[in-house]
Amino acid sequence: MNALIVYAHPNPRSFNKALLDTAQQTLEEAGHEVRVKDLYAMDFAPVLSAADFEALERGEVPTDIAREQQDLLWSQALIFFYPVWWYGRPAILKGWVDRVLQHGFAFHAGPDGVEGLLGGRKALIVITAGGSKAEHEATDAVDLIHRPMSEGTLGFCGIAEVDVLTFWEVPSATDEQRAAMHADLRTRLATLLPA
Ligand SMILES: Cc1cc2nc3c(=O)[nH]c(=O)nc-3n(C[C@H](O)[C@H](O)[C@H](O)COP(=O)(O)O)c2cc1C
């Protein structure tokens, strides 16, 4: 199957990069076709600008947005990798969402409500965090971290099957714990996209 990976971390020595490498290797070994969107390496422009609005109002899709949309249409599965920053997504990923998932492409809002247009795809969201699961549960922050992406974005666009895998306390994790996280990722990928 065709898997599109959207990766948002600026540091090539990050744990996110190690997870990305594991995912790409696992999926390719299982015979899937993989395209990686490394948003920082692409220098993706994250600001939905006045020029974007003007072009879209004229019915023109800016070239960099159109390229992302073509890859989304190609995909049968979407996989995201990013760290939690301030309970949210890194700005570059939020900007990718703002600019690429346009009305008329990713969803349609009309008098009868909202219709997601990217249905038929599966998604896996892989998030790393510095804090512990217990801390986040104690402040009801787990939903705060997960739902903007799983429901507010992908669900809204019609992707019903969204799995979320969160790795907590990453900066203090031992090598053994990191190895277990890579193993968890491989298991979730095998469920998402069987060989
Ligand atoms: C700007 C910034 C904001 C952060 N905000 C949070 C946060 O809200 N909650 C949290 O648990 N960790 C937070 N962290 C910690 C990172 O999520 C953590 O260091 C990262 O997920 C570890 O993975 P990495 O090695 O791939 O960066 C933040 C880190 C940075 C740099």
The ligand as a Gaussian input file, in Angstrom:
#p B3LYP/6-31G(d) Opt

LIG

0 1
 C        9.320000      23.970000      22.569000
 C        9.093000      22.699000      23.364000
 C        7.889000      22.519000      24.014000
 C        7.633000      21.324000      24.705000
 N        6.401000      21.139000      25.285000
 C        6.117000      19.951000      25.891000
 C        4.819000      19.705000      26.436000
 O        3.899000      20.516000      26.370000
 N        4.581000      18.506000      27.055000
 C        5.567000      17.556000      27.140000
 O        5.316000      16.478000      27.697000
 N        6.812000      17.759000      26.604000
 C        7.109000      18.932000      25.996000
 N        8.344000      19.126000      25.433000
 C        9.342000      18.028000      25.462000
 C        9.363000      17.260000      24.138000
 O        8.075000      16.789000      23.787000
 C       10.316000      16.073000      24.209000
 O       11.593000      16.546000      24.561000
 C       10.382000      15.318000      22.892000
 O        9.127000      14.730000      22.617000
 C       11.451000      14.223000      22.904000
 O       11.586000      13.659000      21.617000
 P       12.753000      14.111000      20.605000
 O       14.052000      13.593000      21.159000
 O       12.434000      13.469000      19.305000
 O       12.740000      15.616000      20.553000
 C        8.632000      20.327000      24.783000
 C        9.877000      20.545000      24.141000
 C       10.101000      21.701000      23.442000
 C       11.436000      21.907000      22.743000

